[in-house]
Amino acid sequence: MLVIDSLSKRAKFAARKYGPEIGSDLIKMYPERIPELFRELKTLQEIIFILGIQDLYPHASLKTLSNAINYALGGFDGLDPAATNIHYMGLMDQEEVAIIHGKIKKACGERMGGIRWKETEQSWSEEETQFLKRLKTNLEFKLSANRKVNGFDYEKIAKKLNDQFHNGQPIRTAQTVKVKIYRI
C-alpha cells in the first residue's frame, strides 16, 4: 500500500510539473486545432488521441497529457511550485473553457453512460491483455509505414478481440484498444 501511495504521489507531481511545460509546447504546435476540437465537445483524452499527442510524449502519463491540454486551453498562472519559471495565457478564455467543460460532462453522461458501464462490466482479463500484447507485435495489425510509423490498426484489433473474447459483440472499440495499448 505504501508503494502504491508513493507511486501515486510521484505521478501527481509529474502531472503538475510537466503538464504546464507540455501545455506550452501544444499551444505552439496546435494553436487552432485544440480549441476547435474542444468546441466540438471532444474530451481532453479524445483530443490527445486525435492529435496523436501520446506519440509525441510517450513517457508522459494520460493524466499529465490531460493536464497539458487543459493548460493549453486555459493557460497556466505559474503559481504551482512544482512547475517553476513558466506561465502563459491559454488558447481560450477561461470562462469559455469552464462552460465547455460543463457541456462535455453533460454530453458524456448522456451519450457515454451505457458505454462506460459496459466497459466497466467487461474489464480486461489477463488472458485478453496478453492476447493484445501478442497482437501488438503482429505485423498484420500494424498500419503501413507510409500512413504512420509504428501505428496500429485499432479497428482491426478491436474486431479480433471482440471475436475472440466477446462472441463478436462490440465490447472493445478502437478507442478503448488504443488506450489499453498505450497503458500496457
mmCIF file of the C-alpha atoms, coordinates in Angstrom:
data_MODEL
# 
_entry.id   MODEL 
# 
loop_
_atom_site.group_PDB 
_atom_site.id 
_atom_site.type_symbol 
_atom_site.label_atom_id 
_atom_site.label_alt_id 
_atom_site.label_comp_id 
_atom_site.label_asym_id 
_atom_site.label_entity_id 
_atom_site.label_seq_id 
_atom_site.pdbx_PDB_ins_code 
_atom_site.Cartn_x 
_atom_site.Cartn_y 
_atom_site.Cartn_z 
_atom_site.occupancy 
_atom_site.B_iso_or_equiv 
_atom_site.pdbx_formal_charge 
_atom_site.auth_seq_id 
_atom_site.auth_comp_id 
_atom_site.auth_asym_id 
_atom_site.auth_atom_id 
_atom_site.pdbx_PDB_model_num 
ATOM 1   C CA . MET A 1 1   ? 0.000   0.000   0.000   1.00 0.00 ? 1   MET A CA 1 
ATOM 2   C CA . LEU A 1 2   ? 2.821   2.381   0.819   1.00 0.00 ? 2   LEU A CA 1 
ATOM 3   C CA . VAL A 1 3   ? 4.465   1.737   -2.558  1.00 0.00 ? 3   VAL A CA 1 
ATOM 4   C CA . ILE A 1 4   ? 1.187   2.446   -4.398  1.00 0.00 ? 4   ILE A CA 1 
ATOM 5   C CA . ASP A 1 5   ? 0.678   5.667   -2.420  1.00 0.00 ? 5   ASP A CA 1 
ATOM 6   C CA . SER A 1 6   ? 4.241   6.715   -3.202  1.00 0.00 ? 6   SER A CA 1 
ATOM 7   C CA . LEU A 1 7   ? 3.800   5.990   -6.923  1.00 0.00 ? 7   LEU A CA 1 
ATOM 8   C CA . SER A 1 8   ? 0.513   7.850   -6.941  1.00 0.00 ? 8   SER A CA 1 
ATOM 9   C CA . LYS A 1 9   ? 2.147   10.894  -5.332  1.00 0.00 ? 9   LYS A CA 1 
ATOM 10  C CA . ARG A 1 10  ? 5.001   10.783  -7.857  1.00 0.00 ? 10  ARG A CA 1 
ATOM 11  C CA . ALA A 1 11  ? 2.537   10.527  -10.756 1.00 0.00 ? 11  ALA A CA 1 
ATOM 12  C CA . LYS A 1 12  ? 0.565   13.504  -9.447  1.00 0.00 ? 12  LYS A CA 1 
ATOM 13  C CA . PHE A 1 13  ? 3.767   15.508  -9.003  1.00 0.00 ? 13  PHE A CA 1 
ATOM 14  C CA . ALA A 1 14  ? 4.893   14.636  -12.553 1.00 0.00 ? 14  ALA A CA 1 
ATOM 15  C CA . ALA A 1 15  ? 1.499   15.743  -13.919 1.00 0.00 ? 15  ALA A CA 1 
ATOM 16  C CA . ARG A 1 16  ? 1.865   19.057  -12.059 1.00 0.00 ? 16  ARG A CA 1 
ATOM 17  C CA . LYS A 1 17  ? 5.484   19.552  -13.137 1.00 0.00 ? 17  LYS A CA 1 
ATOM 18  C CA . TYR A 1 18  ? 5.429   18.508  -16.780 1.00 0.00 ? 18  TYR A CA 1 
ATOM 19  C CA . GLY A 1 19  ? 1.801   19.280  -17.677 1.00 0.00 ? 19  GLY A CA 1 
ATOM 20  C CA . PRO A 1 20  ? 2.423   23.048  -17.894 1.00 0.00 ? 20  PRO A CA 1 
ATOM 21  C CA . GLU A 1 21  ? 5.592   22.561  -19.970 1.00 0.00 ? 21  GLU A CA 1 
ATOM 22  C CA . ILE A 1 22  ? 3.862   20.254  -22.437 1.00 0.00 ? 22  ILE A CA 1 
ATOM 23  C CA . GLY A 1 23  ? 0.859   22.618  -22.498 1.00 0.00 ? 23  GLY A CA 1 
ATOM 24  C CA . SER A 1 24  ? 3.162   25.436  -23.575 1.00 0.00 ? 24  SER A CA 1 
ATOM 25  C CA . ASP A 1 25  ? 4.522   23.249  -26.389 1.00 0.00 ? 25  ASP A CA 1 
ATOM 26  C CA . LEU A 1 26  ? 1.000   22.306  -27.502 1.00 0.00 ? 26  LEU A CA 1 
ATOM 27  C CA . ILE A 1 27  ? -0.001  25.963  -27.803 1.00 0.00 ? 27  ILE A CA 1 
ATOM 28  C CA . LYS A 1 28  ? 2.776   26.389  -30.363 1.00 0.00 ? 28  LYS A CA 1 
ATOM 29  C CA . MET A 1 29  ? 2.020   23.145  -32.210 1.00 0.00 ? 29  MET A CA 1 
ATOM 30  C CA . TYR A 1 30  ? -1.808  23.274  -32.315 1.00 0.00 ? 30  TYR A CA 1 
ATOM 31  C CA . PRO A 1 31  ? -2.946  26.870  -31.736 1.00 0.00 ? 31  PRO A CA 1 
ATOM 32  C CA . GLU A 1 32  ? -6.145  26.440  -33.753 1.00 0.00 ? 32  GLU A CA 1 
ATOM 33  C CA . ARG A 1 33  ? -6.820  22.701  -33.686 1.00 0.00 ? 33  ARG A CA 1 
ATOM 34  C CA . ILE A 1 34  ? -7.027  22.213  -29.897 1.00 0.00 ? 34  ILE A CA 1 
ATOM 35  C CA . PRO A 1 35  ? -9.693  24.917  -29.373 1.00 0.00 ? 35  PRO A CA 1 
ATOM 36  C CA . GLU A 1 36  ? -11.555 23.702  -32.478 1.00 0.00 ? 36  GLU A CA 1 
ATOM 37  C CA . LEU A 1 37  ? -11.759 20.128  -31.133 1.00 0.00 ? 37  LEU A CA 1 
ATOM 38  C CA . PHE A 1 38  ? -12.703 21.346  -27.660 1.00 0.00 ? 38  PHE A CA 1 
ATOM 39  C CA . ARG A 1 39  ? -15.512 23.484  -29.070 1.00 0.00 ? 39  ARG A CA 1 
ATOM 40  C CA . GLU A 1 40  ? -16.732 20.332  -30.863 1.00 0.00 ? 40  GLU A CA 1 
ATOM 41  C CA . LEU A 1 41  ? -17.127 18.889  -27.329 1.00 0.00 ? 41  LEU A CA 1 
ATOM 42  C CA . LYS A 1 42  ? -14.212 16.467  -27.602 1.00 0.00 ? 42  LYS A CA 1 
ATOM 43  C CA . THR A 1 43  ? -12.921 15.357  -24.207 1.00 0.00 ? 43  THR A CA 1 
ATOM 44  C CA . LEU A 1 44  ? -9.314  16.023  -23.200 1.00 0.00 ? 44  LEU A CA 1 
ATOM 45  C CA . GLN A 1 45  ? -8.454  12.362  -23.818 1.00 0.00 ? 45  GLN A CA 1 
ATOM 46  C CA . GLU A 1 46  ? -10.157 12.398  -27.218 1.00 0.00 ? 46  GLU A CA 1 
ATOM 47  C CA . ILE A 1 47  ? -8.078  15.450  -28.181 1.00 0.00 ? 47  ILE A CA 1 
ATOM 48  C CA . ILE A 1 48  ? -4.917  13.649  -27.043 1.00 0.00 ? 48  ILE A CA 1 
ATOM 49  C CA . PHE A 1 49  ? -5.672  10.650  -29.237 1.00 0.00 ? 49  PHE A CA 1 
ATOM 50  C CA . ILE A 1 50  ? -6.997  12.582  -32.252 1.00 0.00 ? 50  ILE A CA 1 
ATOM 51  C CA . LEU A 1 51  ? -3.829  14.679  -32.391 1.00 0.00 ? 51  LEU A CA 1 
ATOM 52  C CA . GLY A 1 52  ? -1.521  11.764  -31.522 1.00 0.00 ? 52  GLY A CA 1 
ATOM 53  C CA . ILE A 1 53  ? -0.051  13.660  -28.564 1.00 0.00 ? 53  ILE A CA 1 
ATOM 54  C CA . GLN A 1 54  ? 0.717   10.421  -26.708 1.00 0.00 ? 54  GLN A CA 1 
ATOM 55  C CA . ASP A 1 55  ? 3.103   9.596   -29.574 1.00 0.00 ? 55  ASP A CA 1 
ATOM 56  C CA . LEU A 1 56  ? 4.899   12.943  -29.151 1.00 0.00 ? 56  LEU A CA 1 
ATOM 57  C CA . TYR A 1 57  ? 5.331   12.388  -25.403 1.00 0.00 ? 57  TYR A CA 1 
ATOM 58  C CA . PRO A 1 58  ? 5.449   8.588   -24.999 1.00 0.00 ? 58  PRO A CA 1 
ATOM 59  C CA . HIS A 1 59  ? 6.716   8.687   -21.413 1.00 0.00 ? 59  HIS A CA 1 
ATOM 60  C CA . ALA A 1 60  ? 4.037   11.086  -20.172 1.00 0.00 ? 60  ALA A CA 1 
ATOM 61  C CA . SER A 1 61  ? 1.014   9.615   -18.416 1.00 0.00 ? 61  SER A CA 1 
ATOM 62  C CA . LEU A 1 62  ? -2.500  10.211  -19.661 1.00 0.00 ? 62  LEU A CA 1 
ATOM 63  C CA . LYS A 1 63  ? -3.067  12.394  -16.572 1.00 0.00 ? 63  LYS A CA 1 
ATOM 64  C CA . THR A 1 64  ? -0.068  14.583  -17.453 1.00 0.00 ? 64  THR A CA 1 
ATOM 65  C CA . LEU A 1 65  ? -1.226  14.922  -21.055 1.00 0.00 ? 65  LEU A CA 1 
ATOM 66  C CA . SER A 1 66  ? -4.786  15.748  -19.951 1.00 0.00 ? 66  SER A CA 1 
ATOM 67  C CA . ASN A 1 67  ? -3.386  18.454  -17.668 1.00 0.00 ? 67  ASN A CA 1 
ATOM 68  C CA . ALA A 1 68  ? -1.300  19.746  -20.577 1.00 0.00 ? 68  ALA A CA 1 
ATOM 69  C CA . ILE A 1 69  ? -4.359  20.065  -22.844 1.00 0.00 ? 69  ILE A CA 1 
ATOM 70  C CA . ASN A 1 70  ? -6.226  21.812  -20.041 1.00 0.00 ? 70  ASN A CA 1 
ATOM 71  C CA . TYR A 1 71  ? -3.350  24.271  -19.556 1.00 0.00 ? 71  TYR A CA 1 
ATOM 72  C CA . ALA A 1 72  ? -3.078  24.850  -23.307 1.00 0.00 ? 72  ALA A CA 1 
ATOM 73  C CA . LEU A 1 73  ? -6.773  25.733  -23.349 1.00 0.00 ? 73  LEU A CA 1 
ATOM 74  C CA . GLY A 1 74  ? -6.998  27.904  -20.224 1.00 0.00 ? 74  GLY A CA 1 
ATOM 75  C CA . GLY A 1 75  ? -3.420  28.953  -19.553 1.00 0.00 ? 75  GLY A CA 1 
ATOM 76  C CA . PHE A 1 76  ? -1.082  28.440  -16.622 1.00 0.00 ? 76  PHE A CA 1 
ATOM 77  C CA . ASP A 1 77  ? -0.593  31.076  -13.933 1.00 0.00 ? 77  ASP A CA 1 
ATOM 78  C CA . GLY A 1 78  ? 2.767   29.784  -12.699 1.00 0.00 ? 78  GLY A CA 1 
ATOM 79  C CA . LEU A 1 79  ? 1.674   29.637  -9.057  1.00 0.00 ? 79  LEU A CA 1 
ATOM 80  C CA . ASP A 1 80  ? 2.268   25.898  -8.652  1.00 0.00 ? 80  ASP A CA 1 
ATOM 81  C CA . PRO A 1 81  ? 5.756   25.451  -7.142  1.00 0.00 ? 81  PRO A CA 1 
ATOM 82  C CA . ALA A 1 82  ? 6.136   22.111  -8.961  1.00 0.00 ? 82  ALA A CA 1 
ATOM 83  C CA . ALA A 1 83  ? 6.374   23.959  -12.305 1.00 0.00 ? 83  ALA A CA 1 
ATOM 84  C CA . THR A 1 84  ? 8.761   26.838  -11.859 1.00 0.00 ? 84  THR A CA 1 
ATOM 85  C CA . ASN A 1 85  ? 9.592   29.675  -14.234 1.00 0.00 ? 85  ASN A CA 1 
ATOM 86  C CA . ILE A 1 86  ? 6.650   29.131  -16.566 1.00 0.00 ? 86  ILE A CA 1 
ATOM 87  C CA . HIS A 1 87  ? 3.376   30.976  -17.055 1.00 0.00 ? 87  HIS A CA 1 
ATOM 88  C CA . TYR A 1 88  ? 1.315   31.722  -20.146 1.00 0.00 ? 88  TYR A CA 1 
ATOM 89  C CA . MET A 1 89  ? -2.099  32.632  -21.492 1.00 0.00 ? 89  MET A CA 1 
ATOM 90  C CA . GLY A 1 90  ? -4.241  29.841  -22.858 1.00 0.00 ? 90  GLY A CA 1 
ATOM 91  C CA . LEU A 1 91  ? -5.725  29.459  -26.301 1.00 0.00 ? 91  LEU A CA 1 
ATOM 92  C CA . MET A 1 92  ? -9.213  30.248  -24.985 1.00 0.00 ? 92  MET A CA 1 
ATOM 93  C CA . ASP A 1 93  ? -10.811 32.448  -22.357 1.00 0.00 ? 93  ASP A CA 1 
ATOM 94  C CA . GLN A 1 94  ? -11.054 30.579  -19.022 1.00 0.00 ? 94  GLN A CA 1 
ATOM 95  C CA . GLU A 1 95  ? -14.775 31.296  -18.756 1.00 0.00 ? 95  GLU A CA 1 
ATOM 96  C CA . GLU A 1 96  ? -15.402 29.683  -22.161 1.00 0.00 ? 96  GLU A CA 1 
ATOM 97  C CA . VAL A 1 97  ? -13.265 26.689  -21.123 1.00 0.00 ? 97  VAL A CA 1 
ATOM 98  C CA . ALA A 1 98  ? -15.376 26.250  -17.970 1.00 0.00 ? 98  ALA A CA 1 
ATOM 99  C CA . ILE A 1 99  ? -18.639 26.448  -19.936 1.00 0.00 ? 99  ILE A CA 1 
ATOM 100 C CA . ILE A 1 100 ? -17.470 23.871  -22.478 1.00 0.00 ? 100 ILE A CA 1 
ATOM 101 C CA . HIS A 1 101 ? -16.175 21.563  -19.710 1.00 0.00 ? 101 HIS A CA 1 
ATOM 102 C CA . GLY A 1 102 ? -19.704 21.609  -18.280 1.00 0.00 ? 102 GLY A CA 1 
ATOM 103 C CA . LYS A 1 103 ? -21.226 20.800  -21.663 1.00 0.00 ? 103 LYS A CA 1 
ATOM 104 C CA . ILE A 1 104 ? -18.776 17.928  -22.174 1.00 0.00 ? 104 ILE A CA 1 
ATOM 105 C CA . LYS A 1 105 ? -19.578 16.452  -18.756 1.00 0.00 ? 105 LYS A CA 1 
ATOM 106 C CA . LYS A 1 106 ? -23.275 16.623  -19.514 1.00 0.00 ? 106 LYS A CA 1 
ATOM 107 C CA . ALA A 1 107 ? -22.851 15.207  -23.044 1.00 0.00 ? 107 ALA A CA 1 
ATOM 108 C CA . CYS A 1 108 ? -20.604 12.385  -21.832 1.00 0.00 ? 108 CYS A CA 1 
ATOM 109 C CA . GLY A 1 109 ? -23.098 11.462  -19.160 1.00 0.00 ? 109 GLY A CA 1 
ATOM 110 C CA . GLU A 1 110 ? -25.877 11.265  -21.744 1.00 0.00 ? 110 GLU A CA 1 
ATOM 111 C CA . ARG A 1 111 ? -24.098 9.659   -24.697 1.00 0.00 ? 111 ARG A CA 1 
ATOM 112 C CA . MET A 1 112 ? -21.412 7.618   -22.976 1.00 0.00 ? 112 MET A CA 1 
ATOM 113 C CA . GLY A 1 113 ? -23.122 6.369   -19.832 1.00 0.00 ? 113 GLY A CA 1 
ATOM 114 C CA . GLY A 1 114 ? -24.009 2.988   -21.304 1.00 0.00 ? 114 GLY A CA 1 
ATOM 115 C CA . ILE A 1 115 ? -20.658 2.515   -22.999 1.00 0.00 ? 115 ILE A CA 1 
ATOM 116 C CA . ARG A 1 116 ? -18.699 3.342   -19.867 1.00 0.00 ? 116 ARG A CA 1 
ATOM 117 C CA . TRP A 1 117 ? -20.886 0.988   -17.832 1.00 0.00 ? 117 TRP A CA 1 
ATOM 118 C CA . LYS A 1 118 ? -20.348 -1.751  -20.404 1.00 0.00 ? 118 LYS A CA 1 
ATOM 119 C CA . GLU A 1 119 ? -16.573 -1.194  -20.341 1.00 0.00 ? 119 GLU A CA 1 
ATOM 120 C CA . THR A 1 120 ? -16.583 -1.338  -16.543 1.00 0.00 ? 120 THR A CA 1 
ATOM 121 C CA . GLU A 1 121 ? -18.632 -4.503  -16.583 1.00 0.00 ? 121 GLU A CA 1 
ATOM 122 C CA . GLN A 1 122 ? -16.360 -6.010  -19.229 1.00 0.00 ? 122 GLN A CA 1 
ATOM 123 C CA . SER A 1 123 ? -12.982 -5.323  -17.664 1.00 0.00 ? 123 SER A CA 1 
ATOM 124 C CA . TRP A 1 124 ? -9.890  -6.709  -19.351 1.00 0.00 ? 124 TRP A CA 1 
ATOM 125 C CA . SER A 1 125 ? -8.972  -10.232 -18.316 1.00 0.00 ? 125 SER A CA 1 
ATOM 126 C CA . GLU A 1 126 ? -5.325  -11.161 -18.011 1.00 0.00 ? 126 GLU A CA 1 
ATOM 127 C CA . GLU A 1 127 ? -5.780  -13.559 -20.953 1.00 0.00 ? 127 GLU A CA 1 
ATOM 128 C CA . GLU A 1 128 ? -7.244  -10.789 -23.138 1.00 0.00 ? 128 GLU A CA 1 
ATOM 129 C CA . THR A 1 129 ? -4.450  -8.393  -22.156 1.00 0.00 ? 129 THR A CA 1 
ATOM 130 C CA . GLN A 1 130 ? -1.796  -10.990 -23.032 1.00 0.00 ? 130 GLN A CA 1 
ATOM 131 C CA . PHE A 1 131 ? -3.543  -11.635 -26.353 1.00 0.00 ? 131 PHE A CA 1 
ATOM 132 C CA . LEU A 1 132 ? -3.485  -7.882  -27.062 1.00 0.00 ? 132 LEU A CA 1 
ATOM 133 C CA . LYS A 1 133 ? 0.254   -7.796  -26.315 1.00 0.00 ? 133 LYS A CA 1 
ATOM 134 C CA . ARG A 1 134 ? 0.768   -10.531 -28.914 1.00 0.00 ? 134 ARG A CA 1 
ATOM 135 C CA . LEU A 1 135 ? -1.366  -8.664  -31.453 1.00 0.00 ? 135 LEU A CA 1 
ATOM 136 C CA . LYS A 1 136 ? 0.783   -5.558  -30.929 1.00 0.00 ? 136 LYS A CA 1 
ATOM 137 C CA . THR A 1 137 ? 3.794   -7.411  -32.309 1.00 0.00 ? 137 THR A CA 1 
ATOM 138 C CA . ASN A 1 138 ? 1.913   -8.969  -35.232 1.00 0.00 ? 138 ASN A CA 1 
ATOM 139 C CA . LEU A 1 139 ? 2.610   -7.095  -38.475 1.00 0.00 ? 139 LEU A CA 1 
ATOM 140 C CA . GLU A 1 140 ? -0.921  -7.877  -39.665 1.00 0.00 ? 140 GLU A CA 1 
ATOM 141 C CA . PHE A 1 141 ? -2.225  -5.322  -37.164 1.00 0.00 ? 141 PHE A CA 1 
ATOM 142 C CA . LYS A 1 142 ? 0.231   -2.528  -37.933 1.00 0.00 ? 142 LYS A CA 1 
ATOM 143 C CA . LEU A 1 143 ? -0.510  0.286   -40.327 1.00 0.00 ? 143 LEU A CA 1 
ATOM 144 C CA . SER A 1 144 ? 1.636   0.649   -43.407 1.00 0.00 ? 144 SER A CA 1 
ATOM 145 C CA . ALA A 1 145 ? 4.743   2.766   -42.911 1.00 0.00 ? 145 ALA A CA 1 
ATOM 146 C CA . ASN A 1 146 ? 3.508   5.496   -45.253 1.00 0.00 ? 146 ASN A CA 1 
ATOM 147 C CA . ARG A 1 147 ? 0.450   6.163   -43.021 1.00 0.00 ? 147 ARG A CA 1 
ATOM 148 C CA . LYS A 1 148 ? 2.058   6.266   -39.594 1.00 0.00 ? 148 LYS A CA 1 
ATOM 149 C CA . VAL A 1 149 ? 5.279   4.846   -38.213 1.00 0.00 ? 149 VAL A CA 1 
ATOM 150 C CA . ASN A 1 150 ? 4.584   2.119   -35.628 1.00 0.00 ? 150 ASN A CA 1 
ATOM 151 C CA . GLY A 1 151 ? 0.848   2.821   -35.825 1.00 0.00 ? 151 GLY A CA 1 
ATOM 152 C CA . PHE A 1 152 ? -1.731  0.165   -35.162 1.00 0.00 ? 152 PHE A CA 1 
ATOM 153 C CA . ASP A 1 153 ? -4.982  -0.688  -36.907 1.00 0.00 ? 153 ASP A CA 1 
ATOM 154 C CA . TYR A 1 154 ? -7.082  -0.246  -33.769 1.00 0.00 ? 154 TYR A CA 1 
ATOM 155 C CA . GLU A 1 155 ? -10.351 -1.102  -35.552 1.00 0.00 ? 155 GLU A CA 1 
ATOM 156 C CA . LYS A 1 156 ? -8.933  -4.411  -36.759 1.00 0.00 ? 156 LYS A CA 1 
ATOM 157 C CA . ILE A 1 157 ? -7.510  -5.216  -33.309 1.00 0.00 ? 157 ILE A CA 1 
ATOM 158 C CA . ALA A 1 158 ? -10.857 -4.380  -31.634 1.00 0.00 ? 158 ALA A CA 1 
ATOM 159 C CA . LYS A 1 159 ? -12.677 -6.684  -34.054 1.00 0.00 ? 159 LYS A CA 1 
ATOM 160 C CA . LYS A 1 160 ? -10.211 -9.515  -33.385 1.00 0.00 ? 160 LYS A CA 1 
ATOM 161 C CA . LEU A 1 161 ? -10.597 -9.093  -29.598 1.00 0.00 ? 161 LEU A CA 1 
ATOM 162 C CA . ASN A 1 162 ? -14.371 -8.963  -29.843 1.00 0.00 ? 162 ASN A CA 1 
ATOM 163 C CA . ASP A 1 163 ? -14.422 -12.109 -32.000 1.00 0.00 ? 163 ASP A CA 1 
ATOM 164 C CA . GLN A 1 164 ? -12.012 -13.954 -29.728 1.00 0.00 ? 164 GLN A CA 1 
ATOM 165 C CA . PHE A 1 165 ? -13.295 -12.935 -26.285 1.00 0.00 ? 165 PHE A CA 1 
ATOM 166 C CA . HIS A 1 166 ? -16.778 -11.411 -26.630 1.00 0.00 ? 166 HIS A CA 1 
ATOM 167 C CA . ASN A 1 167 ? -18.634 -13.603 -29.142 1.00 0.00 ? 167 ASN A CA 1 
ATOM 168 C CA . GLY A 1 168 ? -18.426 -10.861 -31.777 1.00 0.00 ? 168 GLY A CA 1 
ATOM 169 C CA . GLN A 1 169 ? -20.231 -8.326  -29.560 1.00 0.00 ? 169 GLN A CA 1 
ATOM 170 C CA . PRO A 1 170 ? -18.803 -4.773  -29.922 1.00 0.00 ? 170 PRO A CA 1 
ATOM 171 C CA . ILE A 1 171 ? -17.368 -4.603  -26.401 1.00 0.00 ? 171 ILE A CA 1 
ATOM 172 C CA . ARG A 1 172 ? -13.936 -3.302  -27.414 1.00 0.00 ? 172 ARG A CA 1 
ATOM 173 C CA . THR A 1 173 ? -13.761 -0.203  -29.589 1.00 0.00 ? 173 THR A CA 1 
ATOM 174 C CA . ALA A 1 174 ? -10.814 1.271   -31.463 1.00 0.00 ? 174 ALA A CA 1 
ATOM 175 C CA . GLN A 1 175 ? -10.606 3.947   -28.757 1.00 0.00 ? 175 GLN A CA 1 
ATOM 176 C CA . THR A 1 176 ? -10.540 1.508   -25.828 1.00 0.00 ? 176 THR A CA 1 
ATOM 177 C CA . VAL A 1 177 ? -7.961  -0.641  -27.614 1.00 0.00 ? 177 VAL A CA 1 
ATOM 178 C CA . LYS A 1 178 ? -5.783  2.416   -28.232 1.00 0.00 ? 178 LYS A CA 1 
ATOM 179 C CA . VAL A 1 179 ? -5.951  3.385   -24.559 1.00 0.00 ? 179 VAL A CA 1 
ATOM 180 C CA . LYS A 1 180 ? -5.152  -0.179  -23.430 1.00 0.00 ? 180 LYS A CA 1 
ATOM 181 C CA . ILE A 1 181 ? -2.192  -0.458  -25.825 1.00 0.00 ? 181 ILE A CA 1 
ATOM 182 C CA . TYR A 1 182 ? -0.918  2.870   -24.535 1.00 0.00 ? 182 TYR A CA 1 
ATOM 183 C CA . ARG A 1 183 ? -1.136  1.583   -20.934 1.00 0.00 ? 183 ARG A CA 1 
ATOM 184 C CA . ILE A 1 184 ? 0.474   -1.843  -21.361 1.00 0.00 ? 184 ILE A CA 1 
# 
